[in-house]
Amino acid sequence: NQPYAYYLQFPLLDRAPHRGDVDPSLVGFGSIDPYGAAMRSDVDEFDWPWFRNLVQDGNLGRFELCQLWAARGSTLTPCHFDKTENLFAQVLGTKRFLLFSPDEVFNLYPYPIDHPLDYFAMVDLQNPNLKRFPALAQARGLEVVLEPGDVLYLPRYWWHHVSAAPCKD
């Protein structure tokens, strides 16, 4: 019984390789519509010019992928970094992010390069072991709690640990 698990990770959108911008109909499933009517309507009605301006004004590079992560609370993503820029939008519930600059890398004890988990920290931020990882005590980060409607920009290579409380209903 795993107390922390996402039950859905789904690529919502891909970029249009021939045009280099967002094409909400490209999902890599051929003629099958994986959305359903409600989600298709949301994607079609999304303010794409706003999003393009955000990406351009923030100098975020080319839009590559949009993923939907869905769970029923009690989720945990251990401390890790991503190689891409991220915009995280909270839809329901709340998420708690612990954020660490790339400068904190040696205080977070990353797995060795070429290890299958080399994007992850070896430290467990839920249950820190300062005897095994003493430099963790020197790590300085930020705590951010996202509520519905909040958007968080995560620069590439920033370490982040993400957790959510159980749902109330």
mmCIF file of the C-alpha atoms, coordinates in Angstrom:
data_MODEL
# 
_entry.id   MODEL 
# 
loop_
_atom_site.group_PDB 
_atom_site.id 
_atom_site.type_symbol 
_atom_site.label_atom_id 
_atom_site.label_alt_id 
_atom_site.label_comp_id 
_atom_site.label_asym_id 
_atom_site.label_entity_id 
_atom_site.label_seq_id 
_atom_site.pdbx_PDB_ins_code 
_atom_site.Cartn_x 
_atom_site.Cartn_y 
_atom_site.Cartn_z 
_atom_site.occupancy 
_atom_site.B_iso_or_equiv 
_atom_site.pdbx_formal_charge 
_atom_site.auth_seq_id 
_atom_site.auth_comp_id 
_atom_site.auth_asym_id 
_atom_site.auth_atom_id 
_atom_site.pdbx_PDB_model_num 
ATOM 1   C CA . ASN A 1 1   ? 0.000   0.000  0.000   1.00 0.00 ? 1   ASN A CA 1 
ATOM 2   C CA . GLN A 1 2   ? 1.738   3.154  -1.208  1.00 0.00 ? 2   GLN A CA 1 
ATOM 3   C CA . PRO A 1 3   ? 0.530   6.281  0.612   1.00 0.00 ? 3   PRO A CA 1 
ATOM 4   C CA . TYR A 1 4   ? 2.018   8.577  -2.037  1.00 0.00 ? 4   TYR A CA 1 
ATOM 5   C CA . ALA A 1 5   ? 1.120   8.004  -5.651  1.00 0.00 ? 5   ALA A CA 1 
ATOM 6   C CA . TYR A 1 6   ? -0.103  9.819  -8.712  1.00 0.00 ? 6   TYR A CA 1 
ATOM 7   C CA . TYR A 1 7   ? -2.796  7.927  -10.494 1.00 0.00 ? 7   TYR A CA 1 
ATOM 8   C CA . LEU A 1 8   ? -2.502  9.776  -13.790 1.00 0.00 ? 8   LEU A CA 1 
ATOM 9   C CA . GLN A 1 9   ? 0.375   11.291 -15.699 1.00 0.00 ? 9   GLN A CA 1 
ATOM 10  C CA . PHE A 1 10  ? -0.716  12.217 -19.202 1.00 0.00 ? 10  PHE A CA 1 
ATOM 11  C CA . PRO A 1 11  ? 0.817   14.312 -22.006 1.00 0.00 ? 11  PRO A CA 1 
ATOM 12  C CA . LEU A 1 12  ? -1.856  16.876 -22.846 1.00 0.00 ? 12  LEU A CA 1 
ATOM 13  C CA . LEU A 1 13  ? -0.090  18.809 -25.573 1.00 0.00 ? 13  LEU A CA 1 
ATOM 14  C CA . ASP A 1 14  ? 3.001   18.597 -27.722 1.00 0.00 ? 14  ASP A CA 1 
ATOM 15  C CA . ARG A 1 15  ? 4.540   21.296 -29.861 1.00 0.00 ? 15  ARG A CA 1 
ATOM 16  C CA . ALA A 1 16  ? 3.878   21.310 -33.587 1.00 0.00 ? 16  ALA A CA 1 
ATOM 17  C CA . PRO A 1 17  ? 7.264   20.246 -35.002 1.00 0.00 ? 17  PRO A CA 1 
ATOM 18  C CA . HIS A 1 18  ? 6.631   21.808 -38.399 1.00 0.00 ? 18  HIS A CA 1 
ATOM 19  C CA . ARG A 1 19  ? 5.659   25.207 -36.945 1.00 0.00 ? 19  ARG A CA 1 
ATOM 20  C CA . GLY A 1 20  ? 7.462   25.274 -33.595 1.00 0.00 ? 20  GLY A CA 1 
ATOM 21  C CA . ASP A 1 21  ? 4.470   26.569 -31.653 1.00 0.00 ? 21  ASP A CA 1 
ATOM 22  C CA . VAL A 1 22  ? 1.632   25.080 -29.656 1.00 0.00 ? 22  VAL A CA 1 
ATOM 23  C CA . ASP A 1 23  ? -0.901  22.984 -31.493 1.00 0.00 ? 23  ASP A CA 1 
ATOM 24  C CA . PRO A 1 24  ? -3.509  21.745 -29.000 1.00 0.00 ? 24  PRO A CA 1 
ATOM 25  C CA . SER A 1 25  ? -4.587  18.945 -31.328 1.00 0.00 ? 25  SER A CA 1 
ATOM 26  C CA . LEU A 1 26  ? -1.203  17.192 -31.288 1.00 0.00 ? 26  LEU A CA 1 
ATOM 27  C CA . VAL A 1 27  ? -1.156  14.554 -28.604 1.00 0.00 ? 27  VAL A CA 1 
ATOM 28  C CA . GLY A 1 28  ? 0.521   11.634 -30.357 1.00 0.00 ? 28  GLY A CA 1 
ATOM 29  C CA . PHE A 1 29  ? -2.533  9.371  -30.479 1.00 0.00 ? 29  PHE A CA 1 
ATOM 30  C CA . GLY A 1 30  ? -3.382  9.573  -34.173 1.00 0.00 ? 30  GLY A CA 1 
ATOM 31  C CA . SER A 1 31  ? -7.094  10.047 -34.746 1.00 0.00 ? 31  SER A CA 1 
ATOM 32  C CA . ILE A 1 32  ? -8.091  8.962  -31.228 1.00 0.00 ? 32  ILE A CA 1 
ATOM 33  C CA . ASP A 1 33  ? -9.272  11.862 -29.070 1.00 0.00 ? 33  ASP A CA 1 
ATOM 34  C CA . PRO A 1 34  ? -7.979  11.063 -25.558 1.00 0.00 ? 34  PRO A CA 1 
ATOM 35  C CA . TYR A 1 35  ? -9.539  14.133 -23.977 1.00 0.00 ? 35  TYR A CA 1 
ATOM 36  C CA . GLY A 1 36  ? -13.266 13.716 -23.873 1.00 0.00 ? 36  GLY A CA 1 
ATOM 37  C CA . ALA A 1 37  ? -15.659 16.594 -24.525 1.00 0.00 ? 37  ALA A CA 1 
ATOM 38  C CA . ALA A 1 38  ? -15.065 18.620 -21.334 1.00 0.00 ? 38  ALA A CA 1 
ATOM 39  C CA . MET A 1 39  ? -11.276 18.603 -21.512 1.00 0.00 ? 39  MET A CA 1 
ATOM 40  C CA . ARG A 1 40  ? -11.300 19.194 -25.283 1.00 0.00 ? 40  ARG A CA 1 
ATOM 41  C CA . SER A 1 41  ? -13.453 22.277 -24.689 1.00 0.00 ? 41  SER A CA 1 
ATOM 42  C CA . ASP A 1 42  ? -11.024 23.565 -22.035 1.00 0.00 ? 42  ASP A CA 1 
ATOM 43  C CA . VAL A 1 43  ? -8.025  23.052 -24.354 1.00 0.00 ? 43  VAL A CA 1 
ATOM 44  C CA . ASP A 1 44  ? -9.800  24.676 -27.299 1.00 0.00 ? 44  ASP A CA 1 
ATOM 45  C CA . GLU A 1 45  ? -10.914 27.683 -25.201 1.00 0.00 ? 45  GLU A CA 1 
ATOM 46  C CA . PHE A 1 46  ? -7.556  28.219 -23.478 1.00 0.00 ? 46  PHE A CA 1 
ATOM 47  C CA . ASP A 1 47  ? -5.991  31.656 -24.012 1.00 0.00 ? 47  ASP A CA 1 
ATOM 48  C CA . TRP A 1 48  ? -3.119  30.487 -26.242 1.00 0.00 ? 48  TRP A CA 1 
ATOM 49  C CA . PRO A 1 49  ? -1.946  34.026 -27.145 1.00 0.00 ? 49  PRO A CA 1 
ATOM 50  C CA . TRP A 1 50  ? -1.498  34.742 -23.409 1.00 0.00 ? 50  TRP A CA 1 
ATOM 51  C CA . PHE A 1 51  ? 0.531   31.559 -23.043 1.00 0.00 ? 51  PHE A CA 1 
ATOM 52  C CA . ARG A 1 52  ? 2.714   32.319 -26.092 1.00 0.00 ? 52  ARG A CA 1 
ATOM 53  C CA . ASN A 1 53  ? 3.391   35.819 -24.707 1.00 0.00 ? 53  ASN A CA 1 
ATOM 54  C CA . LEU A 1 54  ? 4.266   34.387 -21.296 1.00 0.00 ? 54  LEU A CA 1 
ATOM 55  C CA . VAL A 1 55  ? 6.749   31.958 -22.828 1.00 0.00 ? 55  VAL A CA 1 
ATOM 56  C CA . GLN A 1 56  ? 8.204   34.644 -25.103 1.00 0.00 ? 56  GLN A CA 1 
ATOM 57  C CA . ASP A 1 57  ? 8.379   37.414 -22.467 1.00 0.00 ? 57  ASP A CA 1 
ATOM 58  C CA . GLY A 1 58  ? 9.912   35.023 -19.942 1.00 0.00 ? 58  GLY A CA 1 
ATOM 59  C CA . ASN A 1 59  ? 12.461  33.875 -22.524 1.00 0.00 ? 59  ASN A CA 1 
ATOM 60  C CA . LEU A 1 60  ? 11.483  30.295 -21.714 1.00 0.00 ? 60  LEU A CA 1 
ATOM 61  C CA . GLY A 1 61  ? 12.438  28.858 -25.085 1.00 0.00 ? 61  GLY A CA 1 
ATOM 62  C CA . ARG A 1 62  ? 10.241  26.638 -27.208 1.00 0.00 ? 62  ARG A CA 1 
ATOM 63  C CA . PHE A 1 63  ? 7.178   25.020 -25.713 1.00 0.00 ? 63  PHE A CA 1 
ATOM 64  C CA . GLU A 1 64  ? 7.882   21.300 -25.652 1.00 0.00 ? 64  GLU A CA 1 
ATOM 65  C CA . LEU A 1 65  ? 5.271   19.488 -23.595 1.00 0.00 ? 65  LEU A CA 1 
ATOM 66  C CA . CYS A 1 66  ? 2.302   19.933 -21.298 1.00 0.00 ? 66  CYS A CA 1 
ATOM 67  C CA . GLN A 1 67  ? 1.585   17.173 -18.815 1.00 0.00 ? 67  GLN A CA 1 
ATOM 68  C CA . LEU A 1 68  ? -1.424  16.570 -16.619 1.00 0.00 ? 68  LEU A CA 1 
ATOM 69  C CA . TRP A 1 69  ? -0.638  15.092 -13.214 1.00 0.00 ? 69  TRP A CA 1 
ATOM 70  C CA . ALA A 1 70  ? -3.727  14.054 -11.303 1.00 0.00 ? 70  ALA A CA 1 
ATOM 71  C CA . ALA A 1 71  ? -4.074  12.486 -7.887  1.00 0.00 ? 71  ALA A CA 1 
ATOM 72  C CA . ARG A 1 72  ? -6.366  12.381 -4.927  1.00 0.00 ? 72  ARG A CA 1 
ATOM 73  C CA . GLY A 1 73  ? -4.132  14.142 -2.439  1.00 0.00 ? 73  GLY A CA 1 
ATOM 74  C CA . SER A 1 74  ? -1.474  12.519 -0.255  1.00 0.00 ? 74  SER A CA 1 
ATOM 75  C CA . THR A 1 75  ? 1.033   12.779 -3.099  1.00 0.00 ? 75  THR A CA 1 
ATOM 76  C CA . LEU A 1 76  ? 4.770   13.121 -2.770  1.00 0.00 ? 76  LEU A CA 1 
ATOM 77  C CA . THR A 1 77  ? 7.424   13.777 -5.363  1.00 0.00 ? 77  THR A CA 1 
ATOM 78  C CA . PRO A 1 78  ? 10.871  13.425 -3.781  1.00 0.00 ? 78  PRO A CA 1 
ATOM 79  C CA . CYS A 1 79  ? 13.459  16.163 -4.206  1.00 0.00 ? 79  CYS A CA 1 
ATOM 80  C CA . HIS A 1 80  ? 14.673  16.290 -7.805  1.00 0.00 ? 80  HIS A CA 1 
ATOM 81  C CA . PHE A 1 81  ? 15.412  18.689 -10.664 1.00 0.00 ? 81  PHE A CA 1 
ATOM 82  C CA . ASP A 1 82  ? 14.203  18.906 -14.254 1.00 0.00 ? 82  ASP A CA 1 
ATOM 83  C CA . LYS A 1 83  ? 16.275  19.773 -17.309 1.00 0.00 ? 83  LYS A CA 1 
ATOM 84  C CA . THR A 1 84  ? 13.486  21.934 -18.723 1.00 0.00 ? 84  THR A CA 1 
ATOM 85  C CA . GLU A 1 85  ? 11.735  25.129 -17.651 1.00 0.00 ? 85  GLU A CA 1 
ATOM 86  C CA . ASN A 1 86  ? 8.427   24.388 -15.928 1.00 0.00 ? 86  ASN A CA 1 
ATOM 87  C CA . LEU A 1 87  ? 5.192   26.223 -15.292 1.00 0.00 ? 87  LEU A CA 1 
ATOM 88  C CA . PHE A 1 88  ? 3.199   24.404 -12.641 1.00 0.00 ? 88  PHE A CA 1 
ATOM 89  C CA . ALA A 1 89  ? -0.497  25.330 -12.422 1.00 0.00 ? 89  ALA A CA 1 
ATOM 90  C CA . GLN A 1 90  ? -2.503  24.192 -9.419  1.00 0.00 ? 90  GLN A CA 1 
ATOM 91  C CA . VAL A 1 91  ? -6.099  23.317 -10.318 1.00 0.00 ? 91  VAL A CA 1 
ATOM 92  C CA . LEU A 1 92  ? -7.616  21.817 -7.148  1.00 0.00 ? 92  LEU A CA 1 
ATOM 93  C CA . GLY A 1 93  ? -6.339  21.312 -3.636  1.00 0.00 ? 93  GLY A CA 1 
ATOM 94  C CA . THR A 1 94  ? -2.970  22.594 -2.501  1.00 0.00 ? 94  THR A CA 1 
ATOM 95  C CA . LYS A 1 95  ? 0.639   21.630 -3.132  1.00 0.00 ? 95  LYS A CA 1 
ATOM 96  C CA . ARG A 1 96  ? 3.652   22.417 -0.954  1.00 0.00 ? 96  ARG A CA 1 
ATOM 97  C CA . PHE A 1 97  ? 6.910   22.992 -2.814  1.00 0.00 ? 97  PHE A CA 1 
ATOM 98  C CA . LEU A 1 98  ? 10.326  23.077 -1.179  1.00 0.00 ? 98  LEU A CA 1 
ATOM 99  C CA . LEU A 1 99  ? 12.588  24.836 -3.682  1.00 0.00 ? 99  LEU A CA 1 
ATOM 100 C CA . PHE A 1 100 ? 16.384  24.853 -3.755  1.00 0.00 ? 100 PHE A CA 1 
ATOM 101 C CA . SER A 1 101 ? 18.717  26.736 -6.075  1.00 0.00 ? 101 SER A CA 1 
ATOM 102 C CA . PRO A 1 102 ? 21.134  24.672 -8.172  1.00 0.00 ? 102 PRO A CA 1 
ATOM 103 C CA . ASP A 1 103 ? 23.843  26.138 -5.885  1.00 0.00 ? 103 ASP A CA 1 
ATOM 104 C CA . GLU A 1 104 ? 22.533  23.837 -3.128  1.00 0.00 ? 104 GLU A CA 1 
ATOM 105 C CA . VAL A 1 105 ? 23.375  20.692 -5.084  1.00 0.00 ? 105 VAL A CA 1 
ATOM 106 C CA . PHE A 1 106 ? 26.055  19.382 -2.734  1.00 0.00 ? 106 PHE A CA 1 
ATOM 107 C CA . ASN A 1 107 ? 23.883  19.981 0.330   1.00 0.00 ? 107 ASN A CA 1 
ATOM 108 C CA . LEU A 1 108 ? 21.176  17.781 -1.226  1.00 0.00 ? 108 LEU A CA 1 
ATOM 109 C CA . TYR A 1 109 ? 23.407  14.796 -2.042  1.00 0.00 ? 109 TYR A CA 1 
ATOM 110 C CA . PRO A 1 110 ? 22.378  13.970 -5.609  1.00 0.00 ? 110 PRO A CA 1 
ATOM 111 C CA . TYR A 1 111 ? 22.725  10.442 -6.882  1.00 0.00 ? 111 TYR A CA 1 
ATOM 112 C CA . PRO A 1 112 ? 25.872  9.964  -8.994  1.00 0.00 ? 112 PRO A CA 1 
ATOM 113 C CA . ILE A 1 113 ? 25.808  10.876 -12.694 1.00 0.00 ? 113 ILE A CA 1 
ATOM 114 C CA . ASP A 1 114 ? 24.566  7.956  -14.838 1.00 0.00 ? 114 ASP A CA 1 
ATOM 115 C CA . HIS A 1 115 ? 22.704  6.465  -11.865 1.00 0.00 ? 115 HIS A CA 1 
ATOM 116 C CA . PRO A 1 116 ? 19.065  5.712  -12.816 1.00 0.00 ? 116 PRO A CA 1 
ATOM 117 C CA . LEU A 1 117 ? 17.976  8.354  -10.260 1.00 0.00 ? 117 LEU A CA 1 
ATOM 118 C CA . ASP A 1 118 ? 20.632  10.958 -11.076 1.00 0.00 ? 118 ASP A CA 1 
ATOM 119 C CA . TYR A 1 119 ? 18.002  13.727 -11.236 1.00 0.00 ? 119 TYR A CA 1 
ATOM 120 C CA . PHE A 1 120 ? 17.027  12.996 -7.624  1.00 0.00 ? 120 PHE A CA 1 
ATOM 121 C CA . ALA A 1 121 ? 18.527  13.824 -4.248  1.00 0.00 ? 121 ALA A CA 1 
ATOM 122 C CA . MET A 1 122 ? 19.460  10.961 -1.956  1.00 0.00 ? 122 MET A CA 1 
ATOM 123 C CA . VAL A 1 123 ? 18.171  12.863 1.081   1.00 0.00 ? 123 VAL A CA 1 
ATOM 124 C CA . ASP A 1 124 ? 14.654  12.240 2.311   1.00 0.00 ? 124 ASP A CA 1 
ATOM 125 C CA . LEU A 1 125 ? 13.242  15.669 3.116   1.00 0.00 ? 125 LEU A CA 1 
ATOM 126 C CA . GLN A 1 126 ? 10.257  14.101 4.874   1.00 0.00 ? 126 GLN A CA 1 
ATOM 127 C CA . ASN A 1 127 ? 12.587  12.308 7.322   1.00 0.00 ? 127 ASN A CA 1 
ATOM 128 C CA . PRO A 1 128 ? 16.026  13.933 7.145   1.00 0.00 ? 128 PRO A CA 1 
ATOM 129 C CA . ASN A 1 129 ? 18.991  11.903 8.375   1.00 0.00 ? 129 ASN A CA 1 
ATOM 130 C CA . LEU A 1 130 ? 21.616  14.485 9.330   1.00 0.00 ? 130 LEU A CA 1 
ATOM 131 C CA . LYS A 1 131 ? 24.047  11.815 10.540  1.00 0.00 ? 131 LYS A CA 1 
ATOM 132 C CA . ARG A 1 132 ? 24.184  10.297 7.063   1.00 0.00 ? 132 ARG A CA 1 
ATOM 133 C CA . PHE A 1 133 ? 23.780  13.633 5.203   1.00 0.00 ? 133 PHE A CA 1 
ATOM 134 C CA . PRO A 1 134 ? 25.248  16.335 7.471   1.00 0.00 ? 134 PRO A CA 1 
ATOM 135 C CA . ALA A 1 135 ? 25.500  19.065 4.793   1.00 0.00 ? 135 ALA A CA 1 
ATOM 136 C CA . LEU A 1 136 ? 21.705  18.996 4.465   1.00 0.00 ? 136 LEU A CA 1 
ATOM 137 C CA . ALA A 1 137 ? 21.617  21.158 7.597   1.00 0.00 ? 137 ALA A CA 1 
ATOM 138 C CA . GLN A 1 138 ? 23.302  23.917 5.531   1.00 0.00 ? 138 GLN A CA 1 
ATOM 139 C CA . ALA A 1 139 ? 20.757  23.767 2.679   1.00 0.00 ? 139 ALA A CA 1 
ATOM 140 C CA . ARG A 1 140 ? 18.777  26.964 2.204   1.00 0.00 ? 140 ARG A CA 1 
ATOM 141 C CA . GLY A 1 141 ? 15.570  26.917 0.247   1.00 0.00 ? 141 GLY A CA 1 
ATOM 142 C CA . LEU A 1 142 ? 12.108  28.374 -0.115  1.00 0.00 ? 142 LEU A CA 1 
ATOM 143 C CA . GLU A 1 143 ? 8.710   27.004 0.813   1.00 0.00 ? 143 GLU A CA 1 
ATOM 144 C CA . VAL A 1 144 ? 5.789   27.784 -1.479  1.00 0.00 ? 144 VAL A CA 1 
ATOM 145 C CA . VAL A 1 145 ? 2.206   26.604 -1.055  1.00 0.00 ? 145 VAL A CA 1 
ATOM 146 C CA . LEU A 1 146 ? 0.108   26.695 -4.213  1.00 0.00 ? 146 LEU A CA 1 
ATOM 147 C CA . GLU A 1 147 ? -3.663  26.975 -4.132  1.00 0.00 ? 147 GLU A CA 1 
ATOM 148 C CA . PRO A 1 148 ? -6.144  26.653 -7.000  1.00 0.00 ? 148 PRO A CA 1 
ATOM 149 C CA . GLY A 1 149 ? -5.379  29.208 -9.706  1.00 0.00 ? 149 GLY A CA 1 
ATOM 150 C CA . ASP A 1 150 ? -1.732  29.702 -8.683  1.00 0.00 ? 150 ASP A CA 1 
ATOM 151 C CA . VAL A 1 151 ? 1.064   29.213 -11.212 1.00 0.00 ? 151 VAL A CA 1 
ATOM 152 C CA . LEU A 1 152 ? 4.689   28.587 -10.219 1.00 0.00 ? 152 LEU A CA 1 
ATOM 153 C CA . TYR A 1 153 ? 7.627   29.065 -12.570 1.00 0.00 ? 153 TYR A CA 1 
ATOM 154 C CA . LEU A 1 154 ? 10.379  26.500 -11.957 1.00 0.00 ? 154 LEU A CA 1 
ATOM 155 C CA . PRO A 1 155 ? 13.649  27.277 -13.729 1.00 0.00 ? 155 PRO A CA 1 
ATOM 156 C CA . ARG A 1 156 ? 15.587  24.352 -15.108 1.00 0.00 ? 156 ARG A CA 1 
ATOM 157 C CA . TYR A 1 157 ? 17.911  22.623 -12.651 1.00 0.00 ? 157 TYR A CA 1 
ATOM 158 C CA . TRP A 1 158 ? 16.117  24.006 -9.585  1.00 0.00 ? 158 TRP A CA 1 
ATOM 159 C CA . TRP A 1 159 ? 15.597  21.278 -7.021  1.00 0.00 ? 159 TRP A CA 1 
ATOM 160 C CA . HIS A 1 160 ? 12.020  20.780 -5.851  1.00 0.00 ? 160 HIS A CA 1 
ATOM 161 C CA . HIS A 1 161 ? 10.246  18.503 -3.402  1.00 0.00 ? 161 HIS A CA 1 
ATOM 162 C CA . VAL A 1 162 ? 6.455   18.478 -3.826  1.00 0.00 ? 162 VAL A CA 1 
ATOM 163 C CA . SER A 1 163 ? 3.784   17.193 -1.463  1.00 0.00 ? 163 SER A CA 1 
ATOM 164 C CA . ALA A 1 164 ? 0.032   17.455 -1.108  1.00 0.00 ? 164 ALA A CA 1 
ATOM 165 C CA . ALA A 1 165 ? -2.198  16.830 1.879   1.00 0.00 ? 165 ALA A CA 1 
ATOM 166 C CA . PRO A 1 166 ? -5.035  14.316 1.653   1.00 0.00 ? 166 PRO A CA 1 
ATOM 167 C CA . CYS A 1 167 ? -8.209  15.538 -0.042  1.00 0.00 ? 167 CYS A CA 1 
ATOM 168 C CA . LYS A 1 168 ? -10.983 16.648 2.273   1.00 0.00 ? 168 LYS A CA 1 
ATOM 169 C CA . ASP A 1 169 ? -13.789 14.920 0.378   1.00 0.00 ? 169 ASP A CA 1 
# 
